[in-house]
Amino acid sequence: MILGGGTADRLERMKRPRSVEFADFPLRDDAGKMRRSALRAERVGPPRRDLVG
């Protein structure tokens, strides 16, 4: 089974997901907000402070 295969007939090509990732931890905090910083940290590491102007 191909993930996202069911979207091919319902969505325009530009709106279809390019990739799917799975996480081993909850993606939302207690308030229900998405934890994008946690996803980013797991994928590429914590943000580097020396690059911020």
mmCIF file as Biopython writes it, N, C-alpha, C and O atoms, coordinates in Angstrom:
data_model
#
loop_
_atom_site.group_PDB
_atom_site.id
_atom_site.type_symbol
_atom_site.label_atom_id
_atom_site.label_alt_id
_atom_site.label_comp_id
_atom_site.label_asym_id
_atom_site.label_entity_id
_atom_site.label_seq_id
_atom_site.pdbx_PDB_ins_code
_atom_site.Cartn_x
_atom_site.Cartn_y
_atom_site.Cartn_z
_atom_site.occupancy
_atom_site.B_iso_or_equiv
_atom_site.auth_seq_id
_atom_site.auth_asym_id
_atom_site.pdbx_PDB_model_num
ATOM 1   N N  . MET A ? 1  ? 0.840  -1.187 0.000  1.0 0.0 1  A 1 
ATOM 2   C CA . MET A ? 1  ? 0.000  0.000  0.000  1.0 0.0 1  A 1 
ATOM 3   C C  . MET A ? 1  ? 0.881  1.244  0.000  1.0 0.0 1  A 1 
ATOM 4   O O  . MET A ? 1  ? 1.843  1.330  0.763  1.0 0.0 1  A 1 
ATOM 5   N N  . ILE A ? 2  ? 0.562  2.171  -0.825 1.0 0.0 2  A 1 
ATOM 6   C CA . ILE A ? 2  ? 1.303  3.429  -0.898 1.0 0.0 2  A 1 
ATOM 7   C C  . ILE A ? 2  ? 0.548  4.479  -0.104 1.0 0.0 2  A 1 
ATOM 8   O O  . ILE A ? 2  ? -0.626 4.739  -0.368 1.0 0.0 2  A 1 
ATOM 9   N N  . LEU A ? 3  ? 1.219  5.081  0.867  1.0 0.0 3  A 1 
ATOM 10  C CA . LEU A ? 3  ? 0.586  6.142  1.641  1.0 0.0 3  A 1 
ATOM 11  C C  . LEU A ? 3  ? 0.363  7.346  0.750  1.0 0.0 3  A 1 
ATOM 12  O O  . LEU A ? 3  ? 1.235  7.716  -0.035 1.0 0.0 3  A 1 
ATOM 13  N N  . GLY A ? 4  ? -0.786 7.948  0.869  1.0 0.0 4  A 1 
ATOM 14  C CA . GLY A ? 4  ? -1.093 9.108  0.044  1.0 0.0 4  A 1 
ATOM 15  C C  . GLY A ? 4  ? -1.658 8.734  -1.306 1.0 0.0 4  A 1 
ATOM 16  O O  . GLY A ? 4  ? -2.041 9.616  -2.076 1.0 0.0 4  A 1 
ATOM 17  N N  . GLY A ? 5  ? -1.721 7.451  -1.615 1.0 0.0 5  A 1 
ATOM 18  C CA . GLY A ? 5  ? -2.249 7.017  -2.892 1.0 0.0 5  A 1 
ATOM 19  C C  . GLY A ? 5  ? -3.730 7.355  -3.058 1.0 0.0 5  A 1 
ATOM 20  O O  . GLY A ? 5  ? -4.208 7.558  -4.174 1.0 0.0 5  A 1 
ATOM 21  N N  . GLY A ? 6  ? -4.438 7.411  -1.955 1.0 0.0 6  A 1 
ATOM 22  C CA . GLY A ? 6  ? -5.860 7.746  -2.010 1.0 0.0 6  A 1 
ATOM 23  C C  . GLY A ? 6  ? -6.124 9.203  -2.308 1.0 0.0 6  A 1 
ATOM 24  O O  . GLY A ? 6  ? -7.254 9.574  -2.628 1.0 0.0 6  A 1 
ATOM 25  N N  . THR A ? 7  ? -5.109 10.034 -2.209 1.0 0.0 7  A 1 
ATOM 26  C CA . THR A ? 7  ? -5.301 11.458 -2.479 1.0 0.0 7  A 1 
ATOM 27  C C  . THR A ? 7  ? -5.163 11.791 -3.960 1.0 0.0 7  A 1 
ATOM 28  O O  . THR A ? 7  ? -5.539 12.883 -4.386 1.0 0.0 7  A 1 
ATOM 29  N N  . ALA A ? 8  ? -4.631 10.868 -4.742 1.0 0.0 8  A 1 
ATOM 30  C CA . ALA A ? 8  ? -4.342 11.152 -6.148 1.0 0.0 8  A 1 
ATOM 31  C C  . ALA A ? 8  ? -5.594 11.503 -6.937 1.0 0.0 8  A 1 
ATOM 32  O O  . ALA A ? 8  ? -5.549 12.358 -7.820 1.0 0.0 8  A 1 
ATOM 33  N N  . ASP A ? 9  ? -6.690 10.864 -6.634 1.0 0.0 9  A 1 
ATOM 34  C CA . ASP A ? 9  ? -7.896 11.142 -7.405 1.0 0.0 9  A 1 
ATOM 35  C C  . ASP A ? 9  ? -8.742 12.267 -6.815 1.0 0.0 9  A 1 
ATOM 36  O O  . ASP A ? 9  ? -9.707 12.696 -7.446 1.0 0.0 9  A 1 
ATOM 37  N N  . ARG A ? 10 ? -8.405 12.756 -5.616 1.0 0.0 10 A 1 
ATOM 38  C CA . ARG A ? 10 ? -9.215 13.796 -4.978 1.0 0.0 10 A 1 
ATOM 39  C C  . ARG A ? 10 ? -8.547 15.165 -4.920 1.0 0.0 10 A 1 
ATOM 40  O O  . ARG A ? 10 ? -9.227 16.181 -4.775 1.0 0.0 10 A 1 
ATOM 41  N N  . LEU A ? 11 ? -7.227 15.200 -5.030 1.0 0.0 11 A 1 
ATOM 42  C CA . LEU A ? 11 ? -6.510 16.466 -4.900 1.0 0.0 11 A 1 
ATOM 43  C C  . LEU A ? 11 ? -5.737 16.800 -6.168 1.0 0.0 11 A 1 
ATOM 44  O O  . LEU A ? 11 ? -5.301 15.919 -6.909 1.0 0.0 11 A 1 
ATOM 45  N N  . GLU A ? 12 ? -5.585 18.086 -6.390 1.0 0.0 12 A 1 
ATOM 46  C CA . GLU A ? 12 ? -4.736 18.533 -7.487 1.0 0.0 12 A 1 
ATOM 47  C C  . GLU A ? 12 ? -3.301 18.104 -7.192 1.0 0.0 12 A 1 
ATOM 48  O O  . GLU A ? 12 ? -2.939 17.893 -6.034 1.0 0.0 12 A 1 
ATOM 49  N N  . ARG A ? 13 ? -2.504 17.979 -8.214 1.0 0.0 13 A 1 
ATOM 50  C CA . ARG A ? 13 ? -1.127 17.506 -8.058 1.0 0.0 13 A 1 
ATOM 51  C C  . ARG A ? 13 ? -0.327 18.378 -7.088 1.0 0.0 13 A 1 
ATOM 52  O O  . ARG A ? 13 ? 0.438  17.862 -6.273 1.0 0.0 13 A 1 
ATOM 53  N N  . MET A ? 14 ? -0.502 19.690 -7.175 1.0 0.0 14 A 1 
ATOM 54  C CA . MET A ? 14 ? 0.273  20.589 -6.311 1.0 0.0 14 A 1 
ATOM 55  C C  . MET A ? 14 ? -0.159 20.513 -4.848 1.0 0.0 14 A 1 
ATOM 56  O O  . MET A ? 14 ? 0.581  20.968 -3.975 1.0 0.0 14 A 1 
ATOM 57  N N  . LYS A ? 15 ? -1.322 19.960 -4.556 1.0 0.0 15 A 1 
ATOM 58  C CA . LYS A ? 15 ? -1.803 19.869 -3.185 1.0 0.0 15 A 1 
ATOM 59  C C  . LYS A ? 15 ? -1.551 18.504 -2.561 1.0 0.0 15 A 1 
ATOM 60  O O  . LYS A ? 15 ? -1.828 18.323 -1.375 1.0 0.0 15 A 1 
ATOM 61  N N  . ARG A ? 16 ? -1.044 17.555 -3.301 1.0 0.0 16 A 1 
ATOM 62  C CA . ARG A ? 16 ? -0.748 16.226 -2.771 1.0 0.0 16 A 1 
ATOM 63  C C  . ARG A ? 16 ? 0.516  16.275 -1.912 1.0 0.0 16 A 1 
ATOM 64  O O  . ARG A ? 16 ? 1.445  17.020 -2.222 1.0 0.0 16 A 1 
ATOM 65  N N  . PRO A ? 17 ? 0.557  15.489 -0.838 1.0 0.0 17 A 1 
ATOM 66  C CA . PRO A ? 17 ? 1.767  15.468 -0.009 1.0 0.0 17 A 1 
ATOM 67  C C  . PRO A ? 17 ? 2.945  14.875 -0.775 1.0 0.0 17 A 1 
ATOM 68  O O  . PRO A ? 17 ? 2.799  13.871 -1.472 1.0 0.0 17 A 1 
ATOM 69  N N  . ARG A ? 18 ? 4.107  15.497 -0.643 1.0 0.0 18 A 1 
ATOM 70  C CA . ARG A ? 18 ? 5.319  14.978 -1.284 1.0 0.0 18 A 1 
ATOM 71  C C  . ARG A ? 18 ? 5.930  13.850 -0.482 1.0 0.0 18 A 1 
ATOM 72  O O  . ARG A ? 18 ? 6.526  12.929 -1.041 1.0 0.0 18 A 1 
ATOM 73  N N  . SER A ? 19 ? 5.781  13.924 0.824  1.0 0.0 19 A 1 
ATOM 74  C CA . SER A ? 19 ? 6.342  12.892 1.677  1.0 0.0 19 A 1 
ATOM 75  C C  . SER A ? 19 ? 5.493  12.758 2.935  1.0 0.0 19 A 1 
ATOM 76  O O  . SER A ? 19 ? 4.693  13.636 3.259  1.0 0.0 19 A 1 
ATOM 77  N N  . VAL A ? 20 ? 5.679  11.652 3.633  1.0 0.0 20 A 1 
ATOM 78  C CA . VAL A ? 20 ? 4.983  11.382 4.888  1.0 0.0 20 A 1 
ATOM 79  C C  . VAL A ? 20 ? 6.032  10.966 5.900  1.0 0.0 20 A 1 
ATOM 80  O O  . VAL A ? 20 ? 6.881  10.123 5.609  1.0 0.0 20 A 1 
ATOM 81  N N  . GLU A ? 21 ? 5.978  11.550 7.085  1.0 0.0 21 A 1 
ATOM 82  C CA . GLU A ? 21 ? 6.923  11.200 8.146  1.0 0.0 21 A 1 
ATOM 83  C C  . GLU A ? 21 ? 6.155  10.740 9.375  1.0 0.0 21 A 1 
ATOM 84  O O  . GLU A ? 21 ? 5.062  11.232 9.654  1.0 0.0 21 A 1 
ATOM 85  N N  . PHE A ? 22 ? 6.726  9.808  10.098 1.0 0.0 22 A 1 
ATOM 86  C CA . PHE A ? 22 ? 6.121  9.297  11.313 1.0 0.0 22 A 1 
ATOM 87  C C  . PHE A ? 22 ? 6.977  9.716  12.502 1.0 0.0 22 A 1 
ATOM 88  O O  . PHE A ? 22 ? 8.205  9.727  12.419 1.0 0.0 22 A 1 
ATOM 89  N N  . ALA A ? 23 ? 6.323  10.062 13.609 1.0 0.0 23 A 1 
ATOM 90  C CA . ALA A ? 23 ? 7.029  10.472 14.821 1.0 0.0 23 A 1 
ATOM 91  C C  . ALA A ? 23 ? 6.721  9.480  15.935 1.0 0.0 23 A 1 
ATOM 92  O O  . ALA A ? 23 ? 5.635  8.904  15.992 1.0 0.0 23 A 1 
ATOM 93  N N  . ASP A ? 24 ? 7.696  9.293  16.817 1.0 0.0 24 A 1 
ATOM 94  C CA . ASP A ? 24 ? 7.537  8.379  17.952 1.0 0.0 24 A 1 
ATOM 95  C C  . ASP A ? 24 ? 7.002  9.078  19.196 1.0 0.0 24 A 1 
ATOM 96  O O  . ASP A ? 24 ? 6.920  8.467  20.261 1.0 0.0 24 A 1 
ATOM 97  N N  . PHE A ? 25 ? 6.643  10.338 19.072 1.0 0.0 25 A 1 
ATOM 98  C CA . PHE A ? 25 ? 6.171  11.101 20.215 1.0 0.0 25 A 1 
ATOM 99  C C  . PHE A ? 25 ? 4.956  11.923 19.801 1.0 0.0 25 A 1 
ATOM 100 O O  . PHE A ? 25 ? 4.748  12.148 18.609 1.0 0.0 25 A 1 
ATOM 101 N N  . PRO A ? 26 ? 4.144  12.380 20.765 1.0 0.0 26 A 1 
ATOM 102 C CA . PRO A ? 26 ? 2.964  13.177 20.425 1.0 0.0 26 A 1 
ATOM 103 C C  . PRO A ? 26 ? 3.362  14.478 19.717 1.0 0.0 26 A 1 
ATOM 104 O O  . PRO A ? 26 ? 4.324  15.140 20.106 1.0 0.0 26 A 1 
ATOM 105 N N  . LEU A ? 27 ? 2.619  14.824 18.692 1.0 0.0 27 A 1 
ATOM 106 C CA . LEU A ? 27 ? 2.917  16.031 17.922 1.0 0.0 27 A 1 
ATOM 107 C C  . LEU A ? 27 ? 2.257  17.274 18.483 1.0 0.0 27 A 1 
ATOM 108 O O  . LEU A ? 27 ? 2.577  18.388 18.067 1.0 0.0 27 A 1 
ATOM 109 N N  . ARG A ? 28 ? 1.351  17.101 19.410 1.0 0.0 28 A 1 
ATOM 110 C CA . ARG A ? 28 ? 0.657  18.253 19.981 1.0 0.0 28 A 1 
ATOM 111 C C  . ARG A ? 28 ? 0.902  18.317 21.485 1.0 0.0 28 A 1 
ATOM 112 O O  . ARG A ? 28 ? 1.038  17.292 22.154 1.0 0.0 28 A 1 
ATOM 113 N N  . ASP A ? 29 ? 0.954  19.547 22.001 1.0 0.0 29 A 1 
ATOM 114 C CA . ASP A ? 29 ? 1.150  19.719 23.435 1.0 0.0 29 A 1 
ATOM 115 C C  . ASP A ? 29 ? -0.203 19.656 24.149 1.0 0.0 29 A 1 
ATOM 116 O O  . ASP A ? 29 ? -1.221 19.351 23.527 1.0 0.0 29 A 1 
ATOM 117 N N  . ASP A ? 30 ? -0.213 19.943 25.451 1.0 0.0 30 A 1 
ATOM 118 C CA . ASP A ? 30 ? -1.448 19.850 26.237 1.0 0.0 30 A 1 
ATOM 119 C C  . ASP A ? 30 ? -2.511 20.829 25.770 1.0 0.0 30 A 1 
ATOM 120 O O  . ASP A ? 30 ? -3.703 20.564 25.929 1.0 0.0 30 A 1 
ATOM 121 N N  . ALA A ? 31 ? -2.108 21.946 25.203 1.0 0.0 31 A 1 
ATOM 122 C CA . ALA A ? 31 ? -3.061 22.943 24.714 1.0 0.0 31 A 1 
ATOM 123 C C  . ALA A ? 31 ? -3.575 22.606 23.314 1.0 0.0 31 A 1 
ATOM 124 O O  . ALA A ? 31 ? -4.447 23.299 22.789 1.0 0.0 31 A 1 
ATOM 125 N N  . GLY A ? 32 ? -3.039 21.547 22.711 1.0 0.0 32 A 1 
ATOM 126 C CA . GLY A ? 32 ? -3.481 21.149 21.391 1.0 0.0 32 A 1 
ATOM 127 C C  . GLY A ? 32 ? -2.721 21.806 20.257 1.0 0.0 32 A 1 
ATOM 128 O O  . GLY A ? 32 ? -3.092 21.673 19.090 1.0 0.0 32 A 1 
ATOM 129 N N  . LYS A ? 33 ? -1.648 22.522 20.603 1.0 0.0 33 A 1 
ATOM 130 C CA . LYS A ? 33 ? -0.862 23.205 19.576 1.0 0.0 33 A 1 
ATOM 131 C C  . LYS A ? 33 ? 0.210  22.275 19.018 1.0 0.0 33 A 1 
ATOM 132 O O  . LYS A ? 33 ? 0.764  21.436 19.728 1.0 0.0 33 A 1 
ATOM 133 N N  . MET A ? 34 ? 0.481  22.444 17.751 1.0 0.0 34 A 1 
ATOM 134 C CA . MET A ? 34 ? 1.497  21.642 17.076 1.0 0.0 34 A 1 
ATOM 135 C C  . MET A ? 34 ? 2.880  21.995 17.602 1.0 0.0 34 A 1 
ATOM 136 O O  . MET A ? 34 ? 3.203  23.175 17.732 1.0 0.0 34 A 1 
ATOM 137 N N  . ARG A ? 35 ? 3.696  21.006 17.905 1.0 0.0 35 A 1 
ATOM 138 C CA . ARG A ? 35 ? 5.047  21.232 18.427 1.0 0.0 35 A 1 
ATOM 139 C C  . ARG A ? 35 ? 6.051  21.196 17.281 1.0 0.0 35 A 1 
ATOM 140 O O  . ARG A ? 35 ? 6.817  20.241 17.153 1.0 0.0 35 A 1 
ATOM 141 N N  . ARG A ? 36 ? 6.047  22.217 16.463 1.0 0.0 36 A 1 
ATOM 142 C CA . ARG A ? 36 ? 6.945  22.265 15.300 1.0 0.0 36 A 1 
ATOM 143 C C  . ARG A ? 36 ? 8.408  22.314 15.721 1.0 0.0 36 A 1 
ATOM 144 O O  . ARG A ? 36 ? 9.272  21.757 15.044 1.0 0.0 36 A 1 
ATOM 145 N N  . SER A ? 37 ? 8.683  22.975 16.828 1.0 0.0 37 A 1 
ATOM 146 C CA . SER A ? 37 ? 10.075 23.061 17.276 1.0 0.0 37 A 1 
ATOM 147 C C  . SER A ? 37 ? 10.615 21.681 17.636 1.0 0.0 37 A 1 
ATOM 148 O O  . SER A ? 37 ? 11.787 21.395 17.387 1.0 0.0 37 A 1 
ATOM 149 N N  . ALA A ? 38 ? 9.780  20.823 18.217 1.0 0.0 38 A 1 
ATOM 150 C CA . ALA A ? 38 ? 10.217 19.470 18.555 1.0 0.0 38 A 1 
ATOM 151 C C  . ALA A ? 38 ? 10.471 18.654 17.294 1.0 0.0 38 A 1 
ATOM 152 O O  . ALA A ? 38 ? 11.430 17.884 17.236 1.0 0.0 38 A 1 
ATOM 153 N N  . LEU A ? 39 ? 9.629  18.816 16.293 1.0 0.0 39 A 1 
ATOM 154 C CA . LEU A ? 39 ? 9.845  18.120 15.025 1.0 0.0 39 A 1 
ATOM 155 C C  . LEU A ? 39 ? 11.134 18.575 14.361 1.0 0.0 39 A 1 
ATOM 156 O O  . LEU A ? 39 ? 11.914 17.759 13.868 1.0 0.0 39 A 1 
ATOM 157 N N  . ARG A ? 40 ? 11.350 19.885 14.353 1.0 0.0 40 A 1 
ATOM 158 C CA . ARG A ? 40 ? 12.547 20.441 13.729 1.0 0.0 40 A 1 
ATOM 159 C C  . ARG A ? 40 ? 13.799 19.988 14.464 1.0 0.0 40 A 1 
ATOM 160 O O  . ARG A ? 40 ? 14.800 19.651 13.831 1.0 0.0 40 A 1 
ATOM 161 N N  . ALA A ? 41 ? 13.756 19.976 15.794 1.0 0.0 41 A 1 
ATOM 162 C CA . ALA A ? 41 ? 14.920 19.570 16.589 1.0 0.0 41 A 1 
ATOM 163 C C  . ALA A ? 41 ? 15.277 18.110 16.337 1.0 0.0 41 A 1 
ATOM 164 O O  . ALA A ? 41 ? 16.456 17.758 16.280 1.0 0.0 41 A 1 
ATOM 165 N N  . GLU A ? 42 ? 14.268 17.261 16.186 1.0 0.0 42 A 1 
ATOM 166 C CA . GLU A ? 42 ? 14.557 15.849 15.931 1.0 0.0 42 A 1 
ATOM 167 C C  . GLU A ? 42 ? 15.128 15.652 14.529 1.0 0.0 42 A 1 
ATOM 168 O O  . GLU A ? 42 ? 15.954 14.767 14.309 1.0 0.0 42 A 1 
ATOM 169 N N  . ARG A ? 43 ? 14.699 16.455 13.612 1.0 0.0 43 A 1 
ATOM 170 C CA . ARG A ? 43 ? 15.127 16.268 12.222 1.0 0.0 43 A 1 
ATOM 171 C C  . ARG A ? 43 ? 16.489 16.876 11.934 1.0 0.0 43 A 1 
ATOM 172 O O  . ARG A ? 43 ? 17.327 16.221 11.315 1.0 0.0 43 A 1 
ATOM 173 N N  . VAL A ? 44 ? 16.736 18.109 12.363 1.0 0.0 44 A 1 
ATOM 174 C CA . VAL A ? 44 ? 17.978 18.789 12.014 1.0 0.0 44 A 1 
ATOM 175 C C  . VAL A ? 44 ? 18.770 19.273 13.222 1.0 0.0 44 A 1 
ATOM 176 O O  . VAL A ? 44 ? 19.842 19.852 13.047 1.0 0.0 44 A 1 
ATOM 177 N N  . GLY A ? 45 ? 18.289 19.062 14.419 1.0 0.0 45 A 1 
ATOM 178 C CA . GLY A ? 45 ? 18.983 19.530 15.605 1.0 0.0 45 A 1 
ATOM 179 C C  . GLY A ? 45 ? 18.438 20.875 16.068 1.0 0.0 45 A 1 
ATOM 180 O O  . GLY A ? 45 ? 17.634 21.492 15.369 1.0 0.0 45 A 1 
ATOM 181 N N  . PRO A ? 46 ? 18.861 21.325 17.220 1.0 0.0 46 A 1 
ATOM 182 C CA . PRO A ? 46 ? 18.365 22.602 17.749 1.0 0.0 46 A 1 
ATOM 183 C C  . PRO A ? 46 ? 18.864 23.765 16.884 1.0 0.0 46 A 1 
ATOM 184 O O  . PRO A ? 46 ? 19.897 23.658 16.222 1.0 0.0 46 A 1 
ATOM 185 N N  . PRO A ? 47 ? 18.113 24.886 16.897 1.0 0.0 47 A 1 
ATOM 186 C CA . PRO A ? 47 ? 18.527 26.033 16.081 1.0 0.0 47 A 1 
ATOM 187 C C  . PRO A ? 47 ? 19.860 26.607 16.553 1.0 0.0 47 A 1 
ATOM 188 O O  . PRO A ? 47 ? 20.137 26.648 17.751 1.0 0.0 47 A 1 
ATOM 189 N N  . ARG A ? 48 ? 20.668 27.041 15.618 1.0 0.0 48 A 1 
ATOM 190 C CA . ARG A ? 48 ? 21.972 27.638 15.961 1.0 0.0 48 A 1 
ATOM 191 C C  . ARG A ? 48 ? 21.785 29.119 16.227 1.0 0.0 48 A 1 
ATOM 192 O O  . ARG A ? 48 ? 21.268 29.851 15.382 1.0 0.0 48 A 1 
ATOM 193 N N  . ARG A ? 49 ? 22.201 29.552 17.390 1.0 0.0 49 A 1 
ATOM 194 C CA . ARG A ? 49 ? 22.029 30.948 17.797 1.0 0.0 49 A 1 
ATOM 195 C C  . ARG A ? 49 ? 23.025 31.878 17.104 1.0 0.0 49 A 1 
ATOM 196 O O  . ARG A ? 49 ? 22.768 33.078 17.000 1.0 0.0 49 A 1 
ATOM 197 N N  . ASP A ? 50 ? 24.162 31.348 16.626 1.0 0.0 50 A 1 
ATOM 198 C CA . ASP A ? 50 ? 25.154 32.203 15.998 1.0 0.0 50 A 1 
ATOM 199 C C  . ASP A ? 50 ? 24.735 32.668 14.599 1.0 0.0 50 A 1 
ATOM 200 O O  . ASP A ? 50 ? 25.354 33.574 14.041 1.0 0.0 50 A 1 
ATOM 201 N N  . LEU A ? 51 ? 23.690 32.057 14.028 1.0 0.0 51 A 1 
ATOM 202 C CA . LEU A ? 51 ? 23.219 32.459 12.710 1.0 0.0 51 A 1 
ATOM 203 C C  . LEU A ? 51 ? 22.153 33.546 12.768 1.0 0.0 51 A 1 
ATOM 204 O O  . LEU A ? 51 ? 21.849 34.178 11.757 1.0 0.0 51 A 1 
ATOM 205 N N  . VAL A ? 52 ? 21.590 33.762 13.949 1.0 0.0 52 A 1 
ATOM 206 C CA . VAL A ? 52 ? 20.546 34.773 14.113 1.0 0.0 52 A 1 
ATOM 207 C C  . VAL A ? 52 ? 21.189 36.153 14.181 1.0 0.0 52 A 1 
ATOM 208 O O  . VAL A ? 52 ? 22.121 36.376 14.953 1.0 0.0 52 A 1 
ATOM 209 N N  . GLY A ? 53 ? 20.685 37.072 13.367 1.0 0.0 53 A 1 
ATOM 210 C CA . GLY A ? 53 ? 21.261 38.408 13.262 1.0 0.0 53 A 1 
ATOM 211 C C  . GLY A ? 53 ? 21.048 39.232 14.430 1.0 0.0 53 A 1 
ATOM 212 O O  . GLY A ? 53 ? 21.487 40.382 14.463 1.0 0.0 53 A 1 
#
